[in-house]
Amino acid sequence: MKTISGTPVSRFSFGTMQFGGKADASASGEMFAACRGAGINFFDTAFAYNGGASEETLGKLAAGARDDLFIATKTANQKTATPEVIHSEFGESRKRLGMETVDLLYIHQPDPVTPIEVSLEALRGYVEAGAVRYVGVSNFSAWATMKARQAARDMGIDLTFLQPMYNLVKRQAEVEILPMAISEGFYVCPYSPLGGGLLTGKYAAGDGGRIKDDPMYAVRYAPEWMHEAAAGLKA
């Protein structure tokens, strides 16, 4: 896997969900620079992150070395992956990022109503036009991922990236998703690898963060055993 310029894509990607939100322009710039210094050139954002501020911030930071970077974004976070939503959101994402071509476009959430073939047809147009280099899905089950891949191949494109939630206290992906990905040759880009900061030990030290401030994260990482596991890592 390579960037537009031919630079190999780093094995680690950096999620920019906090860019333009909890992380202001200065903090975002520092994180971006630290990643580049560590050899990371793969950055992940989404239409839904911080009302567009994440994409805008990443776009500005990436502008000086765009072709040496691998940029991923996502569309259809509200489980409505209709062509109308995809076209509207991705058009706005490209403007925010300041990019004619985005390396990777995910369908952010599975749509229980719109047939996956209909959603992928919209993405196929972008691939053929050169606006998207690779296609992926996020939050899809193993069977839904394989169904999407076959639908994509039937229309002449491929679906090569998969983004499940996965970390040491959220390991459901080990049951079917990861074995399927290994067997079928998917690139896997897990999200929430540090459990919203839980696995860094910062909450045990009394620091704040998403688990304290965001109800979604508070519920996701509420079980006491998860906090005990995090404490055990520190020990």
C-alpha positions, 0 to 999 in steps of 0.5 A: 500500500502506497501514497499518491507519491509512492511512499509506503503507508505506515502500519499505524494510522492516527485518528483525528477525532479530537482535531478541532474539538478537544484539541485546538489548532495548536494541540492538533498541530503538535500531534500531527507533527509528532506523528510525522516525526514517528514515521506515521503518514496515515491519518483518519477522520470523518464527515461527522467529527466535530461538525467538520472541524476535524476534516478542516484541521487535518486538511490544513495540516496535510496541505504541505505534504499531501501526496506523501500522506494517506488520508481516510475519511468516512460518510453516512455515520447516521446509518443512512448510506443513500447515494444522496447522503454520500454525495452530499457528505463526501462533496463537503468532506473534499472541500473541508480537506481541500483535496480532489482525491481522498485515499480511503472512503469508508461507509461509517455505519451499516444502513439497515434500509438501503441495499449495500449495492446502492450505497457502493454504486455511489462509491464506485463512481468516485473510484472510477473518477479518481476521487477515491483510491480505496473503499472500506466499511466501518462498524460492519459485522463479518458477514455484512463485510463479505456481502459488501465486498462481493457486491463491490467486486460484482460492480468492478471495484474492491473493498479492502479496508475494515474498521472495527472497534478493538482494544484490550477490553473490547475484544468482540472482533476476535470472534469473527471479524479478525479471523475473517479479515486474516483469511480474506486479506483485508486491511484492518484499522481498529478504532478506539485502540486505547479505549477512550484513554482508559488503557493509558491509565490516565483516569486512574491517575485522576485525569479527565477525558472522554470517559468522564465527559462523553456519555457514549464513552462513559457507557461503553467503558463503564464496567468496573472490570475494564478499569481493573484491567487497565490498572493491571496493565500499569502494574 
